[in-house]
């Protein structure tokens, strides 16, 4: 939807409402920025992106967001995207209050938000539930379905049928447990955990290439092409502790992955 708004020349505001949504909103902002640069017609006028960060665990930030956005409304219209909207834990009243107040200040409000948790939308607002697991392999889906948010508290809806063919189950989920002898106090700086993660990543042969034979259309023989089986952008490592580029595990893992074979 944001791309359509940008094509129409509107200013689009990417709003993060807390630390839990910073990563998702930052990624969304840079993906949209890249799309603007590569896909929208060169030389054609288009709207602009504006990233905004708040912390809705504080009431004053809710008021600040309402004031900032209502002042930014151009001609009475406002276009807002909020990813990971609503809190990960606790009451959702702050986000609902934000939506209600913003709507009273900006009658022509266009606000699209997303969250893996349901029940965050204000009463009377249109809601769609997207439950088809199109992006994750079955092995990952089965792992996620065991989460307490799905099986216990029911804060997240169960997956629906995939609806498309599944050609591979995918590799099994790898768990690295931060406990036992040799582990430091904090997993984010644990050398032992880092070694195990790096060893596993290298075992997947990321960046390795293979020759694929393809029939030739002009001669009665096959020709070989080279393809990369797995790239680093295909990888996702989840950590219970918060980590950053300066965390010991990130620095050490980069070094070990590049060195070990």
Secondary structure, DSSP 8 states (H G I E B T S, - for coil): -HHHHHHTT--EEEEE-SHHHHHHHHHHHHHHHHHHHHTS-TT-----EEEEE--TTSHHHHHHHHHHHHHH-BTTEEEEEETT-S-SSS--HHHHHHHHHHHHH-TEEEEEE--SSSS-S-TTS---------SS-HHHHHHHTTSHHHHTS--S-------S---------------STT--S-GGG-HHHHHHHHHHHHHTTTT-EEEEEEE-SSSSSEEEEEEES--GGG-----SS---TTSHHHHHHHHHHHH--
